[in-house]
Structure formats: C-alpha cells, structure tokens
Amino acid sequence: MFKENIYKQDLGYRVRSVGNKIILFGSEGAFELNETGLLIWDHINGSNRIDDILNVIVDTYNCSKEDATRDLNNFIEFLLQIKAIKES
C-alpha cells in the first residue's frame, strides 16, 4: 500500500526509554512501542522508502514478507493518524 512512499518523523515526537518501556511522546499523547515499532520508527528518516523498511523487518525477524507488510502498513497508518510522521 505505501511501498514507494518515503516518510519523515514529525519533530514534535520523541522516543524515550522509561524504565523498561519504550515510549513515543508527542502532541497526540504517549504511546508504548514494542521492539518492531522502534525498529520501524528508527528507519523513518526521510530517505528510506517503506519497501526498504519492510526488507529490514524481514531480514531482522526472519518473517514472511506478507506478515511484515501487513504489520508495517498498520503501524504506518497509526503513525499518520497521530501525525507522528509525514510524507517526505
């Protein structure tokens, strides 16, 4: 769905470690990220295409491209909804 799109992080959002949790803080609230969410967030940098991030997920977790695509698209939709990312 977002395969060729390139996104960048909104400067109003930051990731912080709080205890043993990873939290994405921003104007729409605070959201706990899992390891995969952090991996995706770290690769949204204004130069990686969504397809590039997908390949990182598949390589890192040795999962199917179909599962990774579904999860990545869902997370990108969430980040767009809370305005944590925008198209580059």
N, C-alpha and C positions, 0 to 999 in steps of 0.2 A: 504493500500500500504506500509506504513512504520511501521506498527503496532508493531513489535517487536524491531525495531531499537532504539538505545539509542544514543543521540547526546549531545555534549557539545558546549558551546559558544566559539567562537574564541576570544582570549584575546585582539585582536585588535578592538573589538566592545564594545561600552558602551552605555547605555541608560541614557539620561538626560532629565530633565524637563526644557523646555524653554517656559516661560510664562505659558500658559495653555495647551501646547502641549507636547507630549512625543516623543522624537526623538532618533532613533537608529543611532549612529555615528560610522563610520568605514572606512576602506580603499576604499570601493567602493562608498562612499558618505554618505549622511544623509537621513534617511527615517522616516517619521512620523508613529507612531504606534497608533492604537486605543486601547481601553481597553482590548479587546480579544488578540491582538497581544502582549501586555505587559504581560498578564497572561501566554501566551504560552512561551514567552521569559524567564520569571522568573522561569518556570518549566523545561527549558532545562538546566540541571545541571550535565550531565554526569552519572546520576543514574536513572532518570525517563525514562521508555520506552514511546514511542509515545502513546501506549494504555493507560498508566497511565495519561498522559496529556489529552487525549481525555475524560477520565472519569471526570477529574477536570472541563473541559469545560462544559460537560453535566450537572454535579451537580451544577456548579456556575450559568449557564444561563438557566437551565431547558429547554433545547432544544433537538431536536431529535439527536440520535447518527449518523444518516445518514448525516444531515446537518453539524454537528460538524466535522465529518470525512472529508467531502469534504473541508470545510474551513481550517481545520488543515493541511491536505495534501497540499493544495495550498500554505499555509504560509511556511510550511517546505521546499517545492520546491523553493520558493522565497529565503529563508534564505540560502539554499545550493547554489543557483545561485550566490548570492552576497558574498559567502564564510564567512557568519557570524556564521555558525555552521559547525561542522564536526562530523563524526561518532566517538563514544567513544569506 
